[in-house]
Amino acid sequence: MRSSDKARAAAADDHSGEKVFWRFDPDHVQPGDILVTRTPSLKSLAIRAATRTEFSHAALCIGYGHFIEAIGTGVCRFAIKGTSVRKRDNVRLLRLRRDVPHAQAIAKFAADAGHQDLQRGYSLAGAVGVKLPTKPDPRAMFCSQLVVEAYDKAMRMARITDPLVPGRKLSKIAPGHLPESPYLEDATDSALKQMRALEGPYWYLDEPNPEQRPHQWETEQKLKMLGSKSVQSAIKKTKADANPRSFFELELLLRDTKSKDLDAVIAAALQRTNFCELYSGKIASSLDLAAMKISPDQLISRAAGGQMPDADLAAEIVETGQQIRLFEDDLSDRKEQYSNYVKRAMAADLKTFAMLGELQGEMRDLSDDILAVLRTQLAALQEAERRRRP
């Protein structure tokens, strides 16, 4: 899902009329799966050269079709269905081996543990510290640290004392070391599918200079607000020993203390940066609801009338069903966040939560509208398939 202008530009780039790329099937990716990637960028080349490994970045699956990663803007999530791969060898999907005791429970626990680090800062010092002695930043983390710490918690729960990559300290495990783990197996073949389409994807996992995604922008802006002098000063006045590592932890501090001074400073930062309006606009633009709307009659006519081969129709039904599941999960999260913000705002008359609640209400309504469109399209495609049957 992308804006029509960007779609036309992407199509114009391809003189052959068809793009070939790779995409992960969310139905074959599981919570706890680890994605390692590389790009042609100088940063990626430097990391691989320094660590003498094949990969430079790592991400952790936290739920159906969603991964979490620590990048320069901080720890944020992304939907695997919204991204693709130019070259197959640039990615690898790793999964906890089935013969590991309690493998499914460990993987699920690791996914949940990683989710708790959402919107923490990115630690450049930690990433460099894989090869050089540096002082770690307790409020931030680097990409493979996000993965190995989540699994360390999960494996210790299962009484497995080895780190994910035995023989290496947690702080010295780089993304490219993860494929060495005896606890992990390569699940790439089962999940990565080759795709051909006139319109290429918007985001590539192996793009050297990728365009910033809305969730990356969100994390970056929230971390800037958290690190501002005004917010840090208000934190210390509210609770001297408080040290929130993420905007989420800052929200929890406000929830627990109900500090009017801290509330005023955070709300002012949200207003000063025009955060809510800009974020809402970025999400709406990336989804482009208007471009998604195709009348059911038009869709049925095109699909049932032979303009869409049987294989393409079947693939479109699967694709639309996956999008529905992703947006159902997103809508569920939005509803929960909206409810929590409204309750917190009303409980202590806190403007910060009122503003964030209004934003989540808009995002909830957008997800609801998109779901309605997708469900209508799925019904039309299924009707077209039914009409083709003898």
N, C-alpha and C positions, 0 to 999 in steps of 0.2 A: 504494500500500500504506500503510495507516494504521490506527490503532486503531479498534475498533468504536464506542467512545464518541464519538470525534471524527467518525466517519462519520455517526452518528445526529444529532449536533449540526449537521453541515453540511447534511444533508437537511432538518432542521427549519427551517433558515434560508430555504429556498426554497419559497414558498407556491404557485408555479406548478407544482411537481413536476418541473421540468427546469431545469438550469443550462446556459448557453451561455458558452463560453470558447474560448481559442486555445491550441494546444500545438505545440511544435516536434517534428517527426518525426525521431528520431535517425538514420534511414536516409538522410536528406537534409541532414544536417549533417556537415561535414568538419573534420578536424584543421586548425587554423590559422584557422578561421572566427572572426569577431569579432562579439560580441553587444553592442549598445548599447541602453540602456533608460532610461526615466524613470518617476517615480512622482508622485502628488499631494502628496508630503511637502514640508514647508518646506525641508528640506535640498536636495532635488532642484530645487525652484523657485529657490532661491538660487544653486545652481551654474549652472543654465540662464540665469538673469538676468545673472550675473557674466560668463559666457563668451559670452552672446548666441547660444546654440545650442539645439538641440531636445532634446538628451539629456544625462543627468547621470551615467551609469555605464557601464562597459565590462567585458567578460569575454572570455576566450580559450578556444576549444575545444582540448583537449589530447589527445583520444582519442574513441573511439566513445561518443557521448552524454554526455561529461563536459567540463565547463568549469572554469576556474580564475578566481578574481576576488580583488581586493584590497578588503576592506571594513573596517569599524571593528574587527572582531575579528582582522584579519590576512589573509594570503593563504590561501585555502582553495578547495576544489573543490566542485562540486555536479553532480548528474545532471540533465540537461535534461528527461528524461522525467518526473522527479518534480516539475516545476514547470509552471505555465501562465501565461497572460496574460489579463487582464480585457478590455483594449482593444487592438486590433491596432496602432494608431498609436503605442503606448507602447514598441514594440520595433522593432529593425531588425537583420537579420543581414547582415553584410558579408563578402565573400569576395575573396581575391586574384584579380585578373582573369586569365583563361586566356591572354591574349596577353602577359603578363609573362614574360620568359625564365625558364625553370626554375621556373614558378609552383608546381607540386606539391611540388618539393623544398624551396622556400623556406617554404611553408606548414607542411610537416612539421617543418622545422628550428625554425620559430618556436614551434610547439606544444611541441616538446621543450625549447626554451629557457625557455618560460614555466613548464613543469612543474618546472624546477629551483628556481623561486622559491617553491614550495609552503611554506606556514607561516612565511613572513617576516612582519614586522610591517606595519601600515598606517601610512602617512605622511600625517597631516593637514596637516603643514607643506608637504609636496610638493603636495598637492591645492590648497591655498591659493596656493602659489607659482606656479600657472598664471597667476594674475592679479597677485599681489603678490610683492615680493622677500622671500624667506625663506631660512633656512639649511637645506639638505636633510639628512635623516637617512640615512646610508649603510646602516643596517640595515633600513630600511623602504621601502615604496613605495605609491603610490596607483594607482587602478584603470587609468587610461589609460597610466600609466607602465609598468605590467606588460605591456601589449599592445605599446606602441611600442618598448620596449627589446628585447622578444623578436623583433620584426620587424626592428629595426635590425641585430641580430646576424645574422639570416638573410639580409637583403638585402645586407649587406656581404660575406657569404660568396659571394653571387652577383655581386659587384662592381657592385652598384647603390648609388651613394653618396648619393642623395637620401634624406631621412627619409620615413617613411610618409606624412606630410602635408608636402609641400615648402613652404618658406618659413617654417616654424615650428621653433623649437628643440624637442628632445625633451621638455624639462622644461616646455614651454609648450603641449603638445598636450592638450587636454581631451577627454573622451569625445565631446562633440558636434562636435568638429573631425574625427573619424575619417571620417564620411560624405563629407567634402570630398576625401578622398584620391583622386588619379587612378589609384592602383594597385588600388583596391577597387571592387567592384560589389555591387549590392543583390541578395542571394539569398533575401530574406524570402519571396517568393511561392512558391518551390519547397519551402520547409521548414516554413512555419507553416500549420497546419490548424485549421479551426473544429471544435469538439467540442460535443456535446450529451449530457448525462448527468444522471441523478437525483442523483448524488453529485458534488459539485464537488471540485476538487483541493485539496490541503492547503497548498501553497505557490504564491504568485503572484509573478512577477518584478516586477510593477508594484503590489505591495501597499505602501501608505504606511508601515505599521508591521508588517512581517512577523515571524512567530515564528521564533526562532533555530533553525537546523538543527543536527543533531548534529555535522557537520563544522565548523561555525562555532564551536560550543562547544569542540570539541577544540582548534582553533587558538588560541582565546582563552585557554584554560587553560594550554596549553603555552607561550605567549608570556609569561604571567604568571610561570610558573616560571622561564623563561629570564631574565626581568628582575629576579627577586628578588635581594636583597642577598647571600643565602647562596650562590646559584648563581654570581652574578657574581664574588664573592670567590674561590670555588673555581676558577673559570675562570682568573683572573689568577695564582693560585698554581700552577696546572698549566702554563699557558703565557702569559707576560706579554703577548705581542702578539696573542693570540687575541681575536677579536671575532665570534663566531657570530651571524648575522643571523636564524636560525630555530632551532627545536628540532631540526630535521633536522641542521643544521650542528653543533649541540651534540652530537648523537649521534655524528657523524663525529669530533669532537674527542675524545670519550671512547673511541671505537674505536681511534683512532690512538695516543693517549697511554696508554690502559689505566690511568688514574689511579684508585687506590682512593679517594682523598679526594673527587675529583669524582663518582665513582660513588656514594659514600655520600650526598652532598648531593642529587644528583638523585633517588635512590631515596627519600630521606626526603621530598622535595617531592611525589613521586608518592603516597606513603603518606599524607602529611598532608592532601592535597586529595582523597583517595579517588578519584583520577582514573580508574583502570582500571575499578572497579566502576560508577562513574557513567556513564562513556562506554559501557560494555557495555550498561547499562540503557537509555540513550537510543537506541542503535542498535536494540536488540531491540524497544523500544516503537514506534519509527517504522516498523518493518517489519511487526510484528504477524503472526508466522508462524501463530499459531492461527486468526486470522480468514481466512487465505488457504486453509486446508485445506477443500476441497470434494471429496467422494468422487467417484472417476471415474464410477461408475455413475450418481450423481445428475447429474453434469455432462453425461454422454452422453444421459441420459433427457431432460433439459431442452432440450438443444441439438438432438437428433435428433427430438424429439417435436413440433417446430413452435413451441415457446415462444420460440425465438430466430430471427428472420428471417435469411435467407441472408446478407444484407449484414452483419448484426451478427455472425454466426458467422465470416465471413471476416475481419472487422476484429478479432475477439477472437483469432483464430489469429495474425494479424500482431502484435498487441499482446503476446501471450504470448511469441512468438518474440523480440521485441525485449527483453523483460524477461530472457529467458534469456541473450541475448548480453551484456547489461549485467552480470548476475551472474556470468557466466563470466569476464568481464574482472576483476570485483571479486575473485572467488575466486582467480584467477591472481596478482593483486597480493598478496592476503592470504597465500597460500602462500609467495611469495617473501619477504615481510617476516618471516613466522614463521621460515622457514629461516635468514634472515640474523641475526635476533635470537638464535636458539638457538646458532648457531655462535659469535657474539660472546660470548654469556654463558659458553659452555663454554671458549672460548679463553683467557679471562682471569679467570674466576669473577667476573663483573660482575653485580651484583644488578639494576641498571637494565634491562639487556637481558633478564634472566630475567623480570622483571615485564612488560615490553612484549611479550615473546615469548608469555607466557601469555595476554595480552589478545588478541594477533593470532590465537592458536590458537582462542580462543572465537569471534572474528569469522569465522575461516575455517570453523569448523564450522557457524555460523549461515548463512553464504552457501551452504554445501554442502547444508544442509537445505532452504533456500528453493529452490535449483536443483532438488532432487529433486521438490518439490511442483510447481514450474512445468513441469517436463518431463512429469510425470504428467498435469497439466491439458492440456498441448499434445497429448499422445497421445490423450486423451479427446476433445478438440475435433476433432482430425483424424479420429477414428473416427466421430464424429457427422456430420461432413461427408461421409465415405465412405458412410454409411448413407442419406444423402439422395439420393445419385446414383441415377438410374434404372437 
